[in-house]
């Protein structure tokens, strides 16, 4: 069982009167995380699994008397797959109001239904976290730096889903990821939202898989899918909510030539991305290594900051005459810039960026990437 970094972050922030809610995609290890949290806090606890009808019946009840009997003799309450439980938001509100000193931990495989159920009920009463596929730090464990780099090929091809770490056969890894995309990836979205043509959601994700690291045109996506732009934007929001993709916007402050409204999209897991386009070849024969590298560094950096509790905003920078910076971070008003190059390169900060923002960009390659993560 691989220790998750988020475990200690959650434990360190536990406080009375607040419910701890952990979102994440399917099969990412949320149940294991709950067990690791339980081991850390060492309190008598009661467990509920939203996959079980008995749990759904018990916790969908909004009677204080009934709910109190369920948790009276426990200092900690663990609720897994809470998005399956009707009225879970109201039930949690009743519990935290009646028992503010109990430690309550909740997971949901998608933020969609869970957020709908708790958004109003728990305003100001919850601490939220997101759990993602395994990060480099989690995969590497106690390995030395020269050993950690040996993981890179597998990470770029197959991603970081926990189950894959128990599988040595590459064919089985491919089949698992393809099964994930077919059976689980869009299941929550299709179940929870009225989508007249669910296949378009998958087609949209596939189009994005070919465009990671590139600016996305909503009009072009709409034309390719033969749907309207509003539907494209709605589907993009659903893919973000279901932890398939995330977006960063363009940084624009001082120059009229800066692109101000464009978006770039990345996948939370490269194994899922590669499964969508059915490409698992080794890096030496791929033409998309640069895109994989950019996506990998972007998502690993987000995991690092989010698990440590940092509040950072992310951007890319580009001008209409093609000067560009891959990755910009703004934290407490401080700006840092990075270029992502898989192979070592003599990369120079664009003159316009340097003159305007007085910042040099740092190039991240496979030679120095571990310091970035």
MOUR-V797876 format. One record per residue. N is the residue number from 1. RES is the residue in one small letter. SS is DSSP state (H for helix, E for strand, L for the rest). OMEGA is omega in whole degrees, 0 to 359 (NA if undefined). Layout:
n:N res:RES ss:SS omega:OMEGA
n:N res:RES ss:SS omega:OMEGA
This chain:
n:1 res:x ss:L omega:184
n:2 res:x ss:L omega:178
n:3 res:x ss:L omega:180
n:4 res:x ss:L omega:181
n:5 res:x ss:H omega:183
n:6 res:x ss:H omega:181
n:7 res:x ss:H omega:183
n:8 res:x ss:H omega:178
n:9 res:x ss:H omega:179
n:10 res:x ss:H omega:182
n:11 res:x ss:H omega:182
n:12 res:x ss:H omega:186
n:13 res:x ss:H omega:181
n:14 res:x ss:L omega:176
n:15 res:x ss:L omega:184
n:16 res:x ss:L omega:176
n:17 res:x ss:L omega:181
n:18 res:x ss:L omega:175
n:19 res:x ss:E omega:180
n:20 res:x ss:E omega:184
n:21 res:x ss:E omega:183
n:22 res:x ss:E omega:177
n:23 res:x ss:E omega:175
n:24 res:x ss:E omega:178
n:25 res:x ss:L omega:178
n:26 res:x ss:L omega:172
n:27 res:x ss:L omega:181
n:28 res:x ss:L omega:176
n:29 res:x ss:L omega:182
n:30 res:x ss:H omega:178
n:31 res:x ss:H omega:177
n:32 res:x ss:H omega:178
n:33 res:x ss:H omega:178
n:34 res:x ss:H omega:179
n:35 res:x ss:H omega:179
n:36 res:x ss:H omega:176
n:37 res:x ss:H omega:179
n:38 res:x ss:H omega:179
n:39 res:x ss:H omega:182
n:40 res:x ss:H omega:186
n:41 res:x ss:H omega:174
n:42 res:x ss:L omega:177
n:43 res:x ss:L omega:174
n:44 res:x ss:L omega:185
n:45 res:x ss:E omega:175
n:46 res:x ss:E omega:186
n:47 res:x ss:E omega:176
n:48 res:x ss:E omega:180
n:49 res:x ss:E omega:182
n:50 res:x ss:L omega:176
n:51 res:x ss:L omega:184
n:52 res:x ss:L omega:180
n:53 res:x ss:H omega:180
n:54 res:x ss:H omega:178
n:55 res:x ss:H omega:181
n:56 res:x ss:H omega:178
n:57 res:x ss:H omega:185
n:58 res:x ss:H omega:188
n:59 res:x ss:H omega:174
n:60 res:x ss:L omega:177
n:61 res:x ss:L omega:182
n:62 res:x ss:L omega:176
n:63 res:x ss:L omega:179
n:64 res:x ss:H omega:180
n:65 res:x ss:H omega:181
n:66 res:x ss:H omega:181
n:67 res:x ss:H omega:180
n:68 res:x ss:H omega:180
n:69 res:x ss:H omega:182
n:70 res:x ss:H omega:189
n:71 res:x ss:H omega:188
n:72 res:x ss:L omega:188
n:73 res:x ss:L omega:182
n:74 res:x ss:L omega:176
n:75 res:x ss:L omega:180
n:76 res:x ss:E omega:179
n:77 res:x ss:E omega:181
n:78 res:x ss:E omega:181
n:79 res:x ss:E omega:182
n:80 res:x ss:E omega:180
n:81 res:x ss:L omega:186
n:82 res:x ss:H omega:181
n:83 res:x ss:H omega:180
n:84 res:x ss:H omega:188
n:85 res:x ss:L omega:178
n:86 res:x ss:L omega:177
n:87 res:x ss:L omega:185
n:88 res:x ss:H omega:180
n:89 res:x ss:H omega:180
n:90 res:x ss:H omega:178
n:91 res:x ss:H omega:179
n:92 res:x ss:H omega:178
n:93 res:x ss:H omega:179
n:94 res:x ss:H omega:182
n:95 res:x ss:H omega:184
n:96 res:x ss:H omega:176
n:97 res:x ss:H omega:183
n:98 res:x ss:H omega:184
n:99 res:x ss:L omega:185
n:100 res:x ss:L omega:182
n:101 res:x ss:L omega:177
n:102 res:x ss:L omega:178
n:103 res:x ss:E omega:185
n:104 res:x ss:E omega:182
n:105 res:x ss:E omega:187
n:106 res:x ss:E omega:174
n:107 res:x ss:E omega:175
n:108 res:x ss:E omega:184
n:109 res:x ss:L omega:174
n:110 res:x ss:L omega:180
n:111 res:x ss:H omega:189
n:112 res:x ss:H omega:184
n:113 res:x ss:H omega:182
n:114 res:x ss:H omega:181
n:115 res:x ss:H omega:177
n:116 res:x ss:H omega:184
n:117 res:x ss:H omega:187
n:118 res:x ss:H omega:189
n:119 res:x ss:L omega:181
n:120 res:x ss:L omega:186
n:121 res:x ss:L omega:189
n:122 res:x ss:L omega:178
n:123 res:x ss:L omega:180
n:124 res:x ss:L omega:182
n:125 res:x ss:L omega:185
n:126 res:x ss:E omega:170
n:127 res:x ss:E omega:185
n:128 res:x ss:E omega:180
n:129 res:x ss:E omega:175
n:130 res:x ss:E omega:177
n:131 res:x ss:E omega:184
n:132 res:x ss:L omega:173
n:133 res:x ss:L omega:188
n:134 res:x ss:L omega:177
n:135 res:x ss:L omega:178
n:136 res:x ss:H omega:181
n:137 res:x ss:H omega:179
n:138 res:x ss:H omega:179
n:139 res:x ss:H omega:187
n:140 res:x ss:H omega:180
n:141 res:x ss:L omega:182
n:142 res:x ss:L omega:180
n:143 res:x ss:L omega:173
n:144 res:x ss:L omega:183
n:145 res:x ss:H omega:182
n:146 res:x ss:H omega:176
n:147 res:x ss:H omega:180
n:148 res:x ss:H omega:182
n:149 res:x ss:H omega:179
n:150 res:x ss:H omega:179
n:151 res:x ss:H omega:193
n:152 res:x ss:H omega:181
n:153 res:x ss:H omega:180
n:154 res:x ss:H omega:180
n:155 res:x ss:H omega:181
n:156 res:x ss:H omega:181
n:157 res:x ss:H omega:190
n:158 res:x ss:H omega:176
n:159 res:x ss:L omega:189
n:160 res:x ss:L omega:177
n:161 res:x ss:L omega:187
n:162 res:x ss:H omega:183
n:163 res:x ss:H omega:184
n:164 res:x ss:H omega:180
n:165 res:x ss:H omega:178
n:166 res:x ss:H omega:186
n:167 res:x ss:L omega:178
n:168 res:x ss:L omega:183
n:169 res:x ss:L omega:184
n:170 res:x ss:H omega:177
n:171 res:x ss:H omega:179
n:172 res:x ss:H omega:177
n:173 res:x ss:H omega:179
n:174 res:x ss:H omega:182
n:175 res:x ss:H omega:179
n:176 res:x ss:H omega:181
n:177 res:x ss:H omega:177
n:178 res:x ss:H omega:176
n:179 res:x ss:H omega:178
n:180 res:x ss:H omega:182
n:181 res:x ss:H omega:184
n:182 res:x ss:H omega:189
n:183 res:x ss:H omega:189
n:184 res:x ss:H omega:192
n:185 res:x ss:L omega:184
n:186 res:x ss:L omega:187
n:187 res:x ss:H omega:181
n:188 res:x ss:H omega:183
n:189 res:x ss:H omega:183
n:190 res:x ss:H omega:180
n:191 res:x ss:H omega:190
n:192 res:x ss:H omega:183
n:193 res:x ss:L omega:179
n:194 res:x ss:L omega:181
n:195 res:x ss:L omega:186
n:196 res:x ss:L omega:179
n:197 res:x ss:L omega:184
n:198 res:x ss:H omega:182
n:199 res:x ss:H omega:178
n:200 res:x ss:H omega:178
n:201 res:x ss:H omega:178
n:202 res:x ss:H omega:179
n:203 res:x ss:H omega:179
n:204 res:x ss:H omega:178
n:205 res:x ss:H omega:179
n:206 res:x ss:H omega:176
n:207 res:x ss:H omega:179
n:208 res:x ss:H omega:180
n:209 res:x ss:H omega:177
n:210 res:x ss:L omega:186
n:211 res:x ss:L omega:181
n:212 res:x ss:L omega:182
n:213 res:x ss:L omega:180
n:214 res:x ss:L omega:174
n:215 res:x ss:E omega:184
n:216 res:x ss:L omega:176
n:217 res:x ss:L omega:178
n:218 res:x ss:H omega:180
n:219 res:x ss:H omega:179
n:220 res:x ss:H omega:178
n:221 res:x ss:H omega:180
n:222 res:x ss:H omega:180
n:223 res:x ss:H omega:180
n:224 res:x ss:H omega:182
n:225 res:x ss:H omega:182
n:226 res:x ss:L omega:175
n:227 res:x ss:L omega:182
n:228 res:x ss:L omega:184
n:229 res:x ss:H omega:180
n:230 res:x ss:H omega:178
n:231 res:x ss:H omega:177
n:232 res:x ss:H omega:181
n:233 res:x ss:H omega:177
n:234 res:x ss:H omega:180
n:235 res:x ss:H omega:176
n:236 res:x ss:H omega:178
n:237 res:x ss:H omega:179
n:238 res:x ss:H omega:178
n:239 res:x ss:H omega:176
n:240 res:x ss:H omega:181
n:241 res:x ss:H omega:181
n:242 res:x ss:L omega:172
n:243 res:x ss:L omega:173
n:244 res:x ss:L omega:184
n:245 res:x ss:E omega:166
n:246 res:x ss:E omega:184
n:247 res:x ss:E omega:167
n:248 res:x ss:E omega:180
n:249 res:x ss:E omega:181
n:250 res:x ss:E omega:180
n:251 res:x ss:L omega:181
n:252 res:x ss:L omega:184
n:253 res:x ss:L omega:191
n:254 res:x ss:L omega:189
n:255 res:x ss:L omega:178
n:256 res:x ss:L omega:182
n:257 res:x ss:L omega:180
n:258 res:x ss:E omega:174
n:259 res:x ss:L omega:193
n:260 res:x ss:L omega:190
n:261 res:x ss:L omega:184
n:262 res:x ss:L omega:178
n:263 res:x ss:E omega:168
n:264 res:x ss:E omega:182
n:265 res:x ss:E omega:177
n:266 res:x ss:E omega:178
n:267 res:x ss:E omega:178
n:268 res:x ss:L omega:178
n:269 res:x ss:L omega:182
n:270 res:x ss:H omega:175
n:271 res:x ss:H omega:177
n:272 res:x ss:H omega:178
n:273 res:x ss:H omega:182
n:274 res:x ss:H omega:178
n:275 res:x ss:H omega:180
n:276 res:x ss:H omega:181
n:277 res:x ss:H omega:177
n:278 res:x ss:L omega:178
n:279 res:x ss:L omega:180
n:280 res:x ss:L omega:184
n:281 res:x ss:L omega:176
n:282 res:x ss:L omega:187
n:283 res:x ss:H omega:185
n:284 res:x ss:H omega:182
n:285 res:x ss:H omega:182
n:286 res:x ss:L omega:175
n:287 res:x ss:L omega:184
n:288 res:x ss:L omega:182
n:289 res:x ss:H omega:179
n:290 res:x ss:H omega:178
n:291 res:x ss:H omega:176
n:292 res:x ss:H omega:181
n:293 res:x ss:H omega:179
n:294 res:x ss:H omega:179
n:295 res:x ss:H omega:180
n:296 res:x ss:H omega:182
n:297 res:x ss:H omega:180
n:298 res:x ss:H omega:184
n:299 res:x ss:H omega:179
n:300 res:x ss:H omega:178
n:301 res:x ss:H omega:178
n:302 res:x ss:H omega:177
n:303 res:x ss:H omega:182
n:304 res:x ss:H omega:183
n:305 res:x ss:H omega:183
n:306 res:x ss:H omega:180
n:307 res:x ss:H omega:179
n:308 res:x ss:L omega:177
n:309 res:x ss:L omega:180
n:310 res:x ss:L omega:175
n:311 res:x ss:L omega:184
n:312 res:x ss:L omega:174
n:313 res:x ss:E omega:187
n:314 res:x ss:E omega:181
n:315 res:x ss:E omega:161
n:316 res:x ss:E omega:181
n:317 res:x ss:E omega:180
n:318 res:x ss:E omega:175
n:319 res:x ss:E omega:181
n:320 res:x ss:L omega:176
n:321 res:x ss:L omega:166
n:322 res:x ss:L omega:168
n:323 res:x ss:L omega:186
n:324 res:x ss:E omega:171
n:325 res:x ss:E omega:185
n:326 res:x ss:E omega:193
n:327 res:x ss:E omega:178
n:328 res:x ss:E omega:176
n:329 res:x ss:E omega:176
n:330 res:x ss:E omega:180
n:331 res:x ss:E omega:181
n:332 res:x ss:L omega:177
n:333 res:x ss:L omega:180
n:334 res:x ss:E omega:183
n:335 res:x ss:E omega:171
n:336 res:x ss:E omega:186
n:337 res:x ss:E omega:182
n:338 res:x ss:E omega:170
n:339 res:x ss:E omega:182
n:340 res:x ss:E omega:178
n:341 res:x ss:L omega:183
n:342 res:x ss:L omega:179
n:343 res:x ss:L omega:181
n:344 res:x ss:L omega:183
n:345 res:x ss:L omega:175
n:346 res:x ss:L omega:186
n:347 res:x ss:L omega:180
n:348 res:x ss:L omega:176
n:349 res:x ss:L omega:178
n:350 res:x ss:L omega:184
n:351 res:x ss:H omega:181
n:352 res:x ss:H omega:179
n:353 res:x ss:H omega:181
n:354 res:x ss:H omega:180
n:355 res:x ss:H omega:186
n:356 res:x ss:H omega:188
n:357 res:x ss:H omega:176
n:358 res:x ss:L omega:181
n:359 res:x ss:L omega:171
n:360 res:x ss:L omega:174
n:361 res:x ss:E omega:177
n:362 res:x ss:E omega:181
n:363 res:x ss:E omega:179
n:364 res:x ss:E omega:180
n:365 res:x ss:L omega:178
n:366 res:x ss:L omega:178
n:367 res:x ss:L omega:186
n:368 res:x ss:L omega:190
n:369 res:x ss:H omega:183
n:370 res:x ss:H omega:177
n:371 res:x ss:H omega:180
n:372 res:x ss:L omega:184
n:373 res:x ss:L omega:NA
